């Protein structure tokens, strides 16, 4: 499992360059078990997949999570970018990234820990040792001073070679 801290650079070890492409938001689906704010379209999980003025808000403090379904075929995930939505606007967070072929077989591949600001992008680069074909991504927030929320989530996959 990888542990990332804010603005940490990758190791000096040479890693193979992987061709990657962003997965189209239209190929993804988002869900969460927290329904508190879902009657309001402004807070629905699908909002993280598009560039709108809406966002997903769990309606609760940590722990809480959002899950992305990558479609019918498992793919090799290389990178995840998360755009924060926070109030208070600055705080210490801990996010765990879990991936798997089914929601019941998720395993942790990364823990991001650090101080972040509202509207800041967090980039999670999955190293070769953590890349596996997956169909689901769970972003679990374990620590945050804010209700758990995201403005935008972007996912990249390895190009077929």
N, C-alpha and C positions, 0 to 999 in steps of 0.2 A: 504494500500500500504506500502510495506517495504522500508526503506531507508538503504542502506549498505554503509559502508566506507571501504577503503582498510585496510586489516589486522584486521578488527573488529571481535571479537570472538562472538559466539552466546550467547544469554542471559543465565542466570543461571537457568531459569525455566526448569523443566524436560519436554522434548518433547518425544513422543513415537518414538521408532526406527522403521524406515520403510525400509523394504528390497527393494533394488533398483538394476536396471541393466542398463547399457549403451545401448541406442538405436543404432543399427547397422547403420553406415553411408549409407549403401545400401537401407535402409528403408526411408531415408530422401531426400527431395529435397530443394534446396535453390534458391531464386530469389531476385531481387531488381529492383526498377523502374529506377535506374540510369544505363544507357547503354553506357556512355561515353567511357569506356575502354574495353567493352566486345568484340570488334573485336580481342583483344589480349587474347588468352587462359590463359595467366598468371594471369589475373585479374577477371575471371568469378566467379559468386557467388558459383557455385558448388565446387570450390576449398576449401572452408572452411570445407567440409565434409570428406576430406581425408588427409593423411599425405604425402603431396607433397611439393616441393619447391615453389609452386604457392600459391597465396592468392587471396582474393576478395578485390578490391579497388573500391570505389564508384566514384572516379574521381572528388570528390568535398569535400568541408568542411562541417561541421555540419550545419544544421541537414541533416541526411541521415539515411537510414535503410536497413537492410537485413531481409528477412523473410524465415523461415523454415516451410515446409509442412511436418507433421509427418506421413502422409499416410492416408488411408481411414477411419480407426477407431480412435476415440478420445481416448487419453491416459492421465494418471495422471503424470504430469511432476514433478520431485522432485529436479533436479539440472541441472544447465547449466554451462559449463566452456567455457571461451572465451580466445583465445590466441591472444594477441595484435600484431598489425603491425603498427608501428608509425615512422614518421619522421617529426619533431624532435623526438628523442628517448625518451624523458621524457616530461610529461605534465599533466595538470589537465583535467580530462574528466568527462562527465556525460552521462551515458547510462540508458535508460529506457527499461525494459523488459515488453512486452505486450503479453498476450496469449488469445486465443479464439477458438471457434468452426468454425468460418468463418473469412476471412479477414475484414469483416464489423463489427464484434462483438468483436474485441480485447479490452481488458481492462488491465490497468497497474497493475502489481503485485510487481514490484520492481524498485527502482531507485538506481543505483550504482554511487557514486560520490567520486572522490579522485584523487591522483596523481599516474600515472602508468608509467611503462617503456616499451620500445619495447621488444617484446618476453616474456612478463610476462603473466602468467595465472591469470585470474579473475574468481573466483568461486562464483556462485550465488546459494545459497541453498534456495529453496522455502519452507517456513514454512507450517505447516498444514493448517493455515488460508488462505493461498494463493494458495494452490493446488486445481486445478479443472481439470476435463477432458477437454482436449484441442486438437485441430488439428493443430493449427498454433502458431508459436512463432515469434514475431517481436523484433529485437534488434535495437532500435532507439538511435543513438548517437545525443545528443543535444548540447554537448560542447566537443571540442577537438582542439588542435593546429595543428593537422595533418589532411590530407585527411582522411575520414572515411574508414577504412580498417580492415579486420580480417584475421589472418593466419589460424586459426582452431576454430571450434565450436563443442562442444560435448554436448549431451543431455542424461539425465538419466530419467527413468520412474520407478514408483512403480511396484514391482512384483505383479502378481496376487496371491491373497491369498484365 
